[in-house]
Amino acid sequence: MKTDFLKYIFLAAFAVTFFSCEEKVEKPSITRFEVNPSTAPVGVYVTFTYDYDGTYAVIWNGGEGSNYDAYLEQIATIPDDVTRNVVNTHDRGTVVRGTSVQAMYRTPGTYKALLIVTNVGNMGETSEKAMKEVEVTITE
């Protein structure tokens, strides 16, 4: 009986030690984020080229419906609870794979495109991000 009690104490101590250790999450890196051409007329595709080391990456092209600053403003008004995780916002980034993606702009202007690379650990409880931006100029 005493050995069972000691066994449970040992298992409890092991579980507390094992589950209290947090996985160290490395900061991701972005080695390249470029746009070509950096100046283009309305309706012509531009190509974003990127290299990164991270779990996943999202590009916000800065155009209508993909503006990171507008997205931050939208979620700032949502209560900080579960609804924030499922909210349908107007602005969204594009999850990317590979080394390039294209975008087309419909309105002249200067846009700030943003690449955000994230590493996640501890079953989503901790994360590290790296960000890099490029400017795109769209003419008539």
URVENGI-V872901 format. One record per residue. N is the residue number from 1. PSI is psi as a letter, one per 40 degrees, with the letter a starting at -180 (999 if undefined). D_CENTER is the distance of its C-alpha to the mean C-alpha in whole Angstrom. Layout:
# URVENGI-V872901
n,psi,d_center
N,PSI,D_CENTER
N,PSI,D_CENTER
This chain:
# URVENGI-V872901
n,psi,d_center
1,d,53
2,d,52
3,d,50
4,d,48
5,d,47
6,d,46
7,d,44
8,d,42
9,d,42
10,d,41
11,d,38
12,d,37
13,d,36
14,d,35
15,d,32
16,d,31
17,d,31
18,d,29
19,e,26
20,e,26
21,h,25
22,h,21
23,h,19
24,h,18
25,h,15
26,i,14
27,h,12
28,i,11
29,i,12
30,h,12
31,e,16
32,h,16
33,h,15
34,i,18
35,h,19
36,h,22
37,i,24
38,e,23
39,h,26
40,i,26
41,i,29
42,h,27
43,e,27
44,h,26
45,i,23
46,i,21
47,h,19
48,h,16
49,h,17
50,i,14
51,h,14
52,i,12
53,h,13
54,i,10
55,d,9
56,i,7
57,i,5
58,h,5
59,h,8
60,h,10
61,e,13
62,e,15
63,a,17
64,h,19
65,e,16
66,f,13
67,h,13
68,d,11
69,d,13
70,d,15
71,d,13
72,d,13
73,d,16
74,d,16
75,e,15
76,d,17
77,e,20
78,h,19
79,i,21
80,g,19
81,a,20
82,d,19
83,d,19
84,d,16
85,d,14
86,e,16
87,i,16
88,g,17
89,i,15
90,d,17
91,h,14
92,i,11
93,i,8
94,h,9
95,h,8
96,i,10
97,i,13
98,a,15
99,e,16
100,i,16
101,i,16
102,i,18
103,i,18
104,h,21
105,i,22
106,e,25
107,h,26
108,i,27
109,a,25
110,h,23
111,i,19
112,h,16
113,i,13
114,h,10
115,h,8
116,h,5
117,h,5
118,h,5
119,h,9
120,i,10
121,i,14
122,f,17
123,f,16
124,e,13
125,d,14
126,i,13
127,i,10
128,i,9
129,i,7
130,i,8
131,i,9
132,i,11
133,i,13
134,i,16
135,h,19
136,h,20
137,h,24
138,h,25
139,i,29
140,999,32
